Amino acid sequence: MSAADIRHMASVLATDPVLGRTRRNSLQRERLWHLQGGRCAYCGRPTRLHARETDEDCATVEHVVPASRGGPRRAGNIVLACRKCNHGRGSRVLAEFLVAMT
């Protein structure tokens, strides 16, 4: 996926009535998982909701613009990512991370 595709996905997810109201991470993660077809926004691999946090395919809530770089903590800035991609990205800008993945 391109950076534009991921930003578009986050903006579409922001219009979801359930996702926009909830702040509980487990509910966000479950809703994102269903809306994204259970796949990581970055690598497209299947993720698991109820995996151990140390498993690479564990579904995690990821900020498109990292919170550490001023990204908002709201529905329009989150997507679901596997643990491997989430931790591999760290606080890098989305475009930097996607280039590093290729």
C-alpha positions, 0 to 999 in steps of 0.5 A, spaced: 500 500 500 502 507 498 502 512 504 496 515 500 492 509 500 493 508 508 491 515 509 485 514 505 483 508 509 484 512 516 480 517 513 474 512 511 475 509 518 474 516 521 467 516 519 465 509 522 460 511 527 462 506 532 470 507 532 469 514 532 465 514 539 470 509 543 476 510 546 477 503 549 483 500 545 480 493 545 474 495 542 478 500 537 482 494 535 476 489 534 472 494 530 479 496 526 480 488 525 473 487 522 473 493 517 480 492 515 478 484 513 483 482 519 489 484 515 495 489 516 494 496 513 502 496 511 504 489 509 497 486 508 498 479 512 492 476 516 492 479 523 489 475 530 485 479 535 487 474 541 494 473 539 499 474 545 502 481 544 509 478 543 506 474 537 508 478 530 501 477 527 498 480 533 493 486 531 495 492 534 492 499 533 497 504 529 497 511 529 498 513 521 502 520 524 505 518 530 503 520 537 510 522 538 510 527 532 504 530 534 499 525 531 492 526 534 489 520 538 483 519 534 479 515 529 482 519 523 489 517 525 489 510 526 489 503 522 490 496 524 497 493 523 501 487 525 506 487 531 512 486 526 510 492 522 508 497 528 514 495 532 518 496 525 516 502 524 517 506 530 516 513 530 518 514 523 514 518 518 509 513 514 513 515 507 520 513 510 517 506 513 514 504 506 520 506 503 524 501 508 519 496 507 521 495 499 
